[in-house]
Amino acid sequence: MDYSEENMMNRTVLLATFLLAIVSAVLWLVIDAVEARTSETITQSVHSARCFHDTDLRESIATLKQQGGADVEKASESLLTKARTDDGCRTQVVQALISTMAQATNPTTNQYENFFLWLHGGSLLGNLKATEALDLLIANIDFTDGWSASISESHFPALAAILRIGQPAIPKLQVVLSNAPESHKRKFAAFCIAYIGGGQAKTALKNAMSTETDACVKDFLKVSLQAFDNEAKPNHISSELNGKWLAAFYCHS
């Protein structure tokens, strides 16, 4: 082997060694980045899982069974704040509320506590736009304290929560409006749809007109559509016809 060949071989070996060193360095950087991301993901998962200890969460929700006061305000604020900081926390709070509120529809349990749990819990679900709670809320759309027929949050907490969630509730409300055997539930569904408003709401109300058999509900649908003829805010209840619309809900001429 002459000098030039040996020199070329040495250069080749040096180049190969240099490239190997670069590849090794890049691999180590990639491994470190993956490990860092994995560690961050695990940390976030642990944080989410420990957002509330089970005991603390149960105690906070139990506090919502009280009529009101500083303790209820503190518990509500804590639940709402934590639920808004992290998706895992939100899921934990929403699922706990759904589970506890579902049990609070049992007529054999304390009706006084049940109502206030729904009042405060429903407010939280509405503020969190908890679409995953819609099945429960709509199934109990007419849940009330029974002290007044007035359509308000203080008497119909499930209905109030549905209205806060808004547009995403319309498809499920439309199913009730079309299929519920109880005329009063169809009317409550129509109320929510009309109150939320929009093009999808107008279509739902129009479709229900052709199949509705109850005279009171049908009249309410008719008045709702009339009230949607609103130049200031199309497909929403006009302020001028709001009184007539509410009277139609109560089946008053």
Summary of the structure (lengths in Angstrom):
residues: 253
radius of gyration: 29.6
end to end distance: 112.5
largest distance: 113.3
contacts: 735
relative contact order: 0.06
helix: 74%
strand: 0%
